[in-house]
Amino acid sequence: MGIHFSGRELIDIAVGIERSGAAFYDYLTESTKDAKIGIMYSELAAREREHIQTFQNMLGAADDYVNLEPYEEEYGLYLKTLVDSAVFNNERTAREAAQKAASELEALEIGIRAEKDSILFYSAIQGLIRRADADLIGGIIKEEKGHLAQLSDLKRRLSKSPRSKQPTRGK
């Protein structure tokens, strides 16, 4: 028996990814001791919430999306693996990951992995949906790549600091 995803399920997963990201960045915003980094986390959380709205707007047309046929079981397994192996699968695990990060460097590494997860998933579903929505997801992928670059750049700068591995987060 193959694994099937309806268009609605794909969009629901995407909304969940964005909600988890927003919860992660919200917690980091509240717990960081560095005001500049806190502003960046706050901006990232706001962008994730915008993505939630974009995906929710797609739900009306979700039934028009391509459903994976049984002969495409391998692709369905690929999507399921992407979802199951994500850094965090829901808002609770996102907050827990943020709480466990002892330093800004560690928090950035988790954020980088989460952004990579979302880019992989969105790239995988882009060909399964209506053209207009695929273009919207293409824009979200571009923004997620920007988040990845922003987090990676900050990680690079912080890792050069002698205090980079010291606990720098409160709560």
N, C-alpha and C positions, 0 to 999 in steps of 0.2 A: 504494500500500500504506500503510495507516494505522500509526500508532505505538500499540502496545499495552503496557499496564502491568498485570501481575497484582497482586492484593492483596499477595502476598508481596514483589514488587518494590517496591511503594510503601512497605511497612514497612521493607524493607532500606535504601531510600534515606533514610528518616527516621532509622534507626539510624546510618547514615553521617553524617548531618548532626550528630547529637548527639555522636558520637565525635569529629568534627572540632572541634566547639565545646569539648569537654572538653580536647582536645589544645591548642587555642589558649589557653584560660584557664589550663591547667596551666603552659604555657611562660611566660605573663605572670606567674603567681604566683612562679615561680622567678627571674624576671629583673627584677622591679620593685625599685626602691630605696625605695619608700614602703610601710611596713609595713601601714598601713590599707588602701591600695589592694590590696596583696597578699592581705589577708584577703578582700576583696570578690571578687577573681578566684578565690580558692580556693573560696569559697561557690558562685560561678557554675559552676565545674567540677564540684562535687559535685551540683548540680542537673541538669546535663547528663547525668551518669552515672545519676541517678534516671530521667531521661527515656529513656535507653537501655533500662533494665530494663522500663519501662512498654511500650515498643514491642516488645521481645523477648517479653513476655507476650502480645502481640496476635498473634504469628506463628502460633499454633495455630489461630486462626480466620481467618487471612488468605485462605484459599481461598473463604470465604463472601463476600468483598468483591466489589463490582461491577467487572467488567472493562470497559474502554473498548471499545466496538464500533467497527468501521471508520468508520461514519458520524460518529463523534465525534472524527475526526482532529484537528480544530482544538484540542480540549481536550487531547488527547495531546501535540500540539506545544507547547501552553502549559506543560504539566508538564515536558516535556523542556527547554524554554527556561529554566524556573525552576532546574532542576538544573544545566544547563550554564553558566548565568551566575552561579552562586553565588560569593560571595567566596572560599570555598575548597571544593574538592570532595572532599578526603580529609584524613586526619590530617597527612600530610607537608606539603601546601600550607597547612594551618592553622598548623603550627609555623613554616613559612617566613614567613608573613604576620606572625606575632608577632615573629620575629627581625628583620624589616625595619623594624618600627615603632621609630623613633628616640626618640619621646617618648611619655609616657602619653597625651597628647592624640591622637596618631596611632593608638595602640593602641585607644583608646576609639572612634575613628571606624570602625576596622575591625570592632570588636565590634558596634557599632550596625548596620552594614551586614549583618553575619552574622545578627543577631537578626531584622532585617527579612526577610532571605531565608527564614529558617525559618518565620516567621509566614505569609508568602505561601504557602509550600509546604504547610504543615499546613492552612491555610484551604482550599486547593485540593483536598486529598484528603479533607477531613472529610465531604463528601457522598457519597463513594464507598465508605464502609465501614459496618460494622454500627453500629446506633444506640448500643449500649453503648460501643463503641470510639470512636465519634464524640464521645461525651461526655468520654471520657478525653482525646482529642486537644483538645477544647475547653478542658479544664483546663490542658493543656500550652501551648496558645496564650495563655491568660491569664497563665501564668507567664513565657512568652517576652516578652509585652508588659511585664510587670513588670521583666524584665531590661533591656529596651529603655529603659524609663523611668529605671531606676537608672543605666545607662551614660550616658544623655543628661543626667541631672542632674549627674553627676560631671563630664562634659565641660563643661557650662555653668559649673560652679564653677571648674574648672581653667583654662578659657579666660580668666577674669577675672584670673588670676594673671600677673604680669609674666614669670614663668619658664615659662609654659605651653608654649612652643615649644622650650625648651631640652631637650637630651637628658637624660632622667631615668630611663633604664632601663639596666641593666647586662647583661652576658653577652657 
